[in-house]
Amino acid sequence: MKKGWVILLLCVFFLASLVGYAVKLLKEDDKPKVVVVLNELNTQYWNIIKAGAEKGFRDFGIDGQVIATRDGFVEEQNRILETVLKEKPDVLIVSPILSSNIPILKEFDEHHIPVLLVDTDAPLENKTAYIGTDNFELGRKAGELLASGLQPGDEVAFIFSDGDLIHPVFSERIKGAKFSLEDAGIKIDKFNLNDVGSKIATETVTLPNELLSVKKVMTTILRKHPDVKGVFALNDIRALSALEVIKEHGYNMPVMGADGTSDMVELIKDGTLTSTIAQNPYDMGYISVETAWKVIKGEKVTKNIDTGIDIITKDNAQLKLDFLKQLLR
């Protein structure tokens, strides 16, 4: 009889566990589904956006997923978006690589799936919101910082590609920097990466090709344009490549990036540079998920959410580094 009670208790325990597991599965299935599609995850900047999004998933009880291309190819991102569309998430958060992503994004709208753009805005007619940097303001402030260490009449090199002139992020940064530099009496020399055989204006760019082109252009600037006193490089990856060449040739001049990655901030801390601009990619990731949660609940959201910029100097460089290390450990 005692043996029978033991078997009965085991059966009751097993059934209770089974019911509990089933309830857990049902609860998880009830969670809203949000998919985040990013350009790539090979660089620190995009991994910080990913960290912010994943914190948002946890805080708001969302069944979330972050996906990215391997190398930032637009064709691969379109294939990813086609797959995501079939899964029918409650909200899509995406950073479109190029405007050629627009047709597939319109299909999400046709299927009544809200689309939030993160980091990169695009001319998508029915987008729910854009969450990211005001890139004109970033460029304007970057130009001011660069000009603050120069004299009226000095020359600054803009390193850009053909594609940058039509890209929604880089084109606005160029306009903003041009505005403040010219206002300060600084002359602008333009150096096109495509002139050194780069393919970075195409949809099949690879990061090593881009960095090689930046180094070639920076070498040309140092050899043939001795009046250049500073460089505006549009992002930290290009800025760091330019600085590498400047150091190799024994020169010293300010170079302005735009992202506030740890390698750039280290240069502020050690005194190589006096200041840089930092975006807030962690906030982009987190706020985009928070906005998705509001959309799912039926709340009205702001169409354009500016995640702001920070100016990094020697005074706050260590705080920024500590924050980045905590995020990426």
C-alpha positions in Angstrom: 0.0 0.0 0.0 2.9 2.3 0.8 4.4 1.6 -2.6 1.0 2.6 -4.2 1.1 6.0 -2.5 4.6 6.6 -3.7 3.6 5.8 -7.3 0.5 8.1 -6.9 2.6 11.0 -5.6 5.1 10.6 -8.4 2.3 10.6 -10.9 0.8 13.8 -9.3 4.2 15.5 -9.4 4.8 14.5 -13.0 1.3 15.8 -14.0 1.9 19.1 -12.1 5.2 19.6 -13.8 3.7 18.9 -17.2 0.9 21.4 -16.6 3.4 24.0 -15.4 5.5 23.5 -18.4 2.5 23.8 -20.7 1.4 27.0 -19.0 4.9 28.4 -19.4 4.8 27.6 -23.1 1.4 29.2 -23.5 2.7 32.4 -21.7 5.8 32.5 -23.9 3.6 32.0 -27.0 1.4 35.0 -25.8 4.4 37.3 -25.8 4.4 39.9 -28.6 7.0 39.0 -31.3 9.4 41.7 -32.5 12.2 41.2 -35.0 15.2 43.6 -35.3 17.1 43.4 -38.6 20.5 45.3 -38.6 23.2 45.9 -41.2 25.8 43.7 -39.6 27.2 42.6 -36.3 30.9 42.7 -37.2 31.6 46.1 -35.6 31.1 47.4 -32.0 28.6 50.0 -33.0 26.0 47.5 -34.2 26.6 45.2 -31.3 25.8 48.0 -28.9 22.4 48.5 -30.7 21.8 44.8 -30.3 22.6 45.0 -26.6 20.1 47.8 -26.2 17.4 45.9 -28.1 17.9 42.7 -26.1 17.6 44.7 -22.8 14.3 46.0 -24.2 13.1 42.5 -24.9 13.7 41.5 -21.3 12.2 44.7 -19.8 9.0 44.7 -21.8 8.4 40.9 -21.9 8.9 40.6 -25.7 9.7 37.5 -27.7 12.4 39.3 -29.6 15.1 38.4 -32.1 18.1 40.4 -33.6 19.2 39.3 -37.0 21.9 40.8 -39.2 23.7 40.3 -42.5 27.1 38.8 -42.5 28.9 41.6 -44.4 26.3 44.4 -44.8 25.1 43.3 -48.3 21.8 44.8 -49.3 20.8 41.6 -51.2 21.2 39.5 -48.1 19.2 41.9 -46.0 16.4 41.7 -48.5 16.4 37.9 -48.2 16.4 38.2 -44.4 13.4 40.6 -44.6 11.5 38.2 -46.9 12.0 35.4 -44.4 10.9 37.6 -41.5 7.8 38.7 -43.4 6.7 35.0 -43.7 7.0 34.7 -39.8 4.6 37.7 -39.4 6.0 39.4 -36.3 3.9 42.0 -34.4 6.5 44.7 -35.3 9.6 44.9 -37.5 12.5 47.1 -36.4 15.0 47.6 -39.2 18.1 49.6 -40.2 17.8 49.6 -44.1 21.2 49.4 -45.8 19.9 51.2 -48.9 16.8 52.7 -50.4 16.5 49.5 -52.5 15.1 47.9 -49.3 12.0 50.0 -49.6 9.9 47.6 -51.8 10.2 44.7 -49.3 9.4 47.1 -46.4 6.3 48.2 -48.2 5.1 44.6 -48.1 5.2 44.6 -44.3 2.9 47.6 -44.4 0.6 45.8 -46.8 0.5 42.9 -44.3 -0.3 45.4 -41.5 3.0 44.9 -39.7 4.3 48.2 -38.3 7.8 49.1 -39.4 10.2 51.1 -37.1 13.4 52.4 -38.6 16.4 52.4 -36.3 19.7 54.3 -36.9 19.0 54.9 -40.6 15.9 56.8 -41.8 14.5 56.1 -45.3 11.7 57.5 -47.5 9.2 54.8 -46.5 5.8 56.4 -46.7 4.0 54.5 -44.0 6.8 54.0 -41.5 5.6 54.0 -37.9 8.7 55.9 -36.6 12.4 56.6 -37.0 14.6 56.1 -33.9 18.1 57.5 -34.2 20.4 60.4 -34.5 19.6 63.7 -36.1 22.5 63.4 -38.5 22.5 67.0 -39.7 22.9 68.1 -36.1 25.7 65.5 -35.6 27.5 66.9 -38.6 27.0 70.5 -37.5 28.4 69.8 -34.0 31.3 67.7 -35.4 32.2 70.6 -37.7 32.1 73.0 -34.7 34.4 70.7 -32.7 36.8 70.4 -35.6 36.9 74.1 -36.3 37.5 74.9 -32.6 41.1 73.6 -32.9 41.8 75.4 -36.2 42.1 78.9 -37.5 39.9 80.7 -40.1 41.4 79.9 -43.6 42.7 76.5 -42.6 41.7 73.6 -44.8 39.8 70.4 -43.8 39.6 67.2 -45.8 36.2 65.5 -46.3 36.7 61.8 -47.0 33.6 60.4 -48.7 32.3 58.2 -51.5 29.8 58.7 -54.3 27.3 56.7 -52.3 27.6 58.9 -49.2 26.2 61.9 -51.1 22.8 60.1 -51.4 22.9 58.0 -48.3 20.3 59.3 -45.7 22.8 59.2 -42.9 26.1 60.4 -44.4 24.6 63.0 -46.7 23.1 64.8 -43.7 26.3 64.6 -41.8 28.1 66.2 -44.7 25.6 69.0 -44.9 25.8 69.7 -41.2 29.6 69.7 -41.1 29.8 71.9 -44.2 27.4 74.4 -42.6 29.4 74.9 -39.4 32.9 74.7 -41.0 32.1 77.3 -43.6 30.5 79.4 -40.9 33.8 79.3 -39.0 35.8 80.3 -42.1 37.3 76.8 -42.7 38.0 75.7 -46.3 36.8 72.3 -47.3 38.7 70.0 -49.6 36.8 66.9 -50.9 38.5 63.6 -51.4 36.4 60.9 -53.0 37.2 57.3 -52.1 35.9 56.1 -55.5 38.8 57.9 -57.2 41.2 55.3 -55.8 39.4 52.3 -57.2 37.1 51.7 -54.3 33.7 50.1 -54.8 32.2 51.4 -51.6 29.4 53.2 -53.5 28.1 49.9 -54.7 25.9 47.4 -52.9 28.7 44.8 -52.7 31.2 46.8 -50.5 33.3 44.9 -48.0 34.8 46.6 -44.9 38.5 45.7 -45.8 38.1 47.4 -49.3 36.7 50.5 -47.6 39.5 50.8 -45.1 42.1 50.3 -47.8 40.5 53.1 -49.8 40.5 55.4 -46.8 44.2 54.7 -46.2 45.1 55.4 -49.8 43.2 58.7 -49.8 44.8 59.7 -46.5 48.2 58.9 -47.8 47.5 61.1 -50.9 46.3 64.0 -48.7 49.5 63.9 -46.6 51.8 63.8 -49.7 50.1 66.2 -52.0 48.0 68.5 -49.9 50.2 69.9 -47.1 47.7 72.7 -46.3 45.1 70.3 -44.9 45.0 70.7 -41.1 42.1 68.3 -40.2 39.9 65.5 -41.4 36.2 64.8 -41.3 35.6 61.1 -41.8 31.9 60.5 -41.3 32.2 57.6 -39.0 34.7 56.1 -36.5 35.9 53.2 -38.8 37.1 55.6 -41.4 38.4 58.1 -38.8 40.6 55.4 -37.2 42.0 54.3 -40.6 42.9 57.9 -41.4 44.5 58.3 -38.0 46.6 55.1 -38.6 48.1 56.7 -41.7 48.6 60.0 -40.0 50.6 58.4 -37.2 52.6 56.2 -39.6 53.8 59.4 -41.4 54.6 61.2 -38.2 51.9 63.8 -38.5 49.5 65.2 -35.9 46.1 66.6 -36.8 42.5 66.4 -35.6 40.3 63.7 -37.1 36.6 63.7 -36.5 34.5 60.5 -36.4 30.9 60.2 -35.3 30.2 57.1 -33.3 32.0 57.2 -30.0 33.3 53.6 -30.2 35.8 52.5 -27.6 38.9 52.7 -29.9 38.0 56.4 -30.6 37.4 57.2 -27.0 40.7 55.7 -26.0 42.4 58.2 -28.3 40.6 61.0 -26.3 41.7 59.5 -23.0 45.4 59.2 -24.0 45.4 62.7 -25.5 45.9 61.8 -29.2 42.6 63.6 -29.9 40.9 66.4 -27.9 37.3 65.5 -28.6 34.9 63.4 -30.6 31.2 63.0 -31.2 29.4 60.0 -29.8 26.0 58.7 -31.0 23.9 56.7 -28.5 23.4 53.3 -30.2 22.4 51.5 -27.0 19.5 54.0 -26.6 18.6 53.4 -30.3 18.2 49.7 -29.6 16.4 50.0 -26.3 14.0 52.9 -27.4 13.2 51.1 -30.6 12.0 48.1 -28.7 10.2 50.3 -26.2 8.5 52.1 -29.1 7.5 48.7 -30.6 5.9 47.8 -27.2 3.9 51.0 -27.3 2.7 50.3 -30.8 1.6 46.8 -29.9 -0.4 48.3 -27.0 -2.1 50.7 -29.4 -0.4 53.8 -28.1 0.4 56.7 -30.4 4.1 57.2 -30.8 6.3 60.1 -32.0 7.2 59.8 -35.6 10.8 61.0 -35.2 12.6 60.0 -32.0 16.0 61.7 -31.7 18.4 59.6 -29.5 20.8 62.5 -29.2 24.6 62.9 -29.3 27.3 63.3 -26.7 30.6 65.2 -26.9 33.5 63.1 -25.5 36.4 64.9 -24.1 39.2 63.9 -21.7 37.0 64.8 -18.8 34.3 62.2 -19.6 36.2 59.7 -21.7 36.8 57.2 -18.9 33.1 57.2 -18.0 32.2 56.4 -21.6 34.8 53.6 -21.7 33.4 52.1 -18.5 29.9 52.2 -20.0 31.0 50.5 -23.2 33.0 47.8 -21.4 30.0 47.0 -19.2 27.7 46.6 -22.3 30.1 44.4 -24.3 31.6 42.2 -21.7 
